[in-house]
Amino acid sequence: MTLKYYHAEPLANSLKSMAPLFEKGLAFESVYVNLHKFEQHEPWFVAINPEGQVPVLDHDGAIITQTTVINEYLEDAFPDTPPLRPATPEGKARMRYWNKFVDEHVMNHVSMHGWHRMVGVIARGIESGAFEEIMARIPLPDQRAKWKAARSGFSDEQLAHATGKIDYALDKVEAQLSRTSWLAGDDYTLADINFYAHCGMMVERMFPDLNVAARFPRLIDWRDRVTARPAMQQALAMPDHTEPGLRTWSGEVR
Ligand SMILES: N[C@@H](CCC(=O)N[C@@H](CS)C(=O)NCC(=O)O)C(=O)O
């Protein structure tokens, strides 16, 4: 059996499916894809994932994409490893509810701020002709639009909307953690990993104006419990090739 994991720096989507690999003790070959050099749009990578995005899991030649799908695939393909999905139908439904919430209402909003601060700087540093060439190689129309928006800068209104969505999510998570120790109940699950990778790990540093520590003490405690897990420590220790000057979003949070 061989597992290959194509990924970028250990945060957001790349972290989200790497943490389960370590939690489950699955040996895998790590293939670093350098997003700073647009390797995800190169023909060799698009041949593996036509959407031109990381991460990708290759399990004995079966190519699995989309982090939420990859994570459930790992549960199904390796049932004898420590589970990150509740055993009961109700537990599974609660976990999937949170995954849906993070995928639809959190991920893109944190990402917009990250892109505004980091990808925008990269995009503005590329000369006009070269930028259009890079754009032409991006397979997903939405992603092409996001690169263009990052280059010209997102509007104050767009950024404020995104911050509002994050504020709402933090409230919702804080309320849940007053009832259960983890998002989907009494067990650590893929839902916790999802919210941590996209928001929890970096929210305090990224949004100092939201007064996260004062307003969301349970979330801070939860974040520290997730960070302390040996598997998360292993995942967070994976290489970070981001230029130090651009680490407002990634490196500094660890
Ligand atoms: N919905 C996808 C999103 C994947 C995604 O947005 N990946 C980012 C890295 S966090 C990426 O490849 N960005 C580079 C690009 O799109 O050019 C998933 O869950 O796997």
Ligand as a Chemical Component Dictionary entry (heavy atoms), coordinates in Angstrom:
data_LIG
# 
_chem_comp.id                   LIG 
_chem_comp.type                 NON-POLYMER 
_chem_comp.pdbx_formal_charge   0 
_chem_comp.three_letter_code    LIG 
# 
loop_
_chem_comp_atom.comp_id 
_chem_comp_atom.atom_id 
_chem_comp_atom.alt_atom_id 
_chem_comp_atom.type_symbol 
_chem_comp_atom.charge 
_chem_comp_atom.model_Cartn_x 
_chem_comp_atom.model_Cartn_y 
_chem_comp_atom.model_Cartn_z 
_chem_comp_atom.pdbx_ordinal 
LIG N1  N1  N 0 -12.224 23.035 -1.782 1  
LIG C1  C1  C 0 -10.838 22.644 -1.935 2  
LIG C2  C2  C 0 -10.008 23.891 -1.823 3  
LIG C3  C3  C 0 -8.546  23.664 -2.084 4  
LIG C4  C4  C 0 -7.759  24.977 -2.066 5  
LIG O1  O1  O 0 -8.336  26.079 -2.035 6  
LIG N2  N2  N 0 -6.427  24.850 -2.045 7  
LIG C5  C5  C 0 -5.578  26.002 -2.031 8  
LIG C6  C6  C 0 -4.521  25.897 -0.948 9  
LIG S1  S1  S 0 -5.194  26.094 0.676  10 
LIG C7  C7  C 0 -4.837  26.112 -3.366 11 
LIG O2  O2  O 0 -4.471  25.113 -3.972 12 
LIG N3  N3  N 0 -4.593  27.362 -3.776 13 
LIG C8  C8  C 0 -3.794  27.692 -4.912 14 
LIG C9  C9  C 0 -4.593  27.995 -6.146 15 
LIG O3  O3  O 0 -5.813  27.759 -6.145 16 
LIG O4  O4  O 0 -4.004  28.476 -7.107 17 
LIG C10 C10 C 0 -10.465 21.591 -0.889 18 
LIG O5  O5  O 0 -11.159 21.494 0.142  19 
LIG O6  O6  O 0 -9.533  20.798 -1.094 20 
# 
loop_
_chem_comp_bond.comp_id 
_chem_comp_bond.atom_id_1 
_chem_comp_bond.atom_id_2 
_chem_comp_bond.value_order 
_chem_comp_bond.pdbx_ordinal 
LIG N1  C1  SING 1  
LIG C1  C2  SING 2  
LIG C1  C10 SING 3  
LIG C2  C3  SING 4  
LIG C3  C4  SING 5  
LIG C4  O1  DOUB 6  
LIG C4  N2  SING 7  
LIG N2  C5  SING 8  
LIG C5  C6  SING 9  
LIG C5  C7  SING 10 
LIG C6  S1  SING 11 
LIG C7  O2  DOUB 12 
LIG C7  N3  SING 13 
LIG N3  C8  SING 14 
LIG C8  C9  SING 15 
LIG C9  O3  DOUB 16 
LIG C9  O4  SING 17 
LIG C10 O5  DOUB 18 
LIG C10 O6  SING 19 
# 
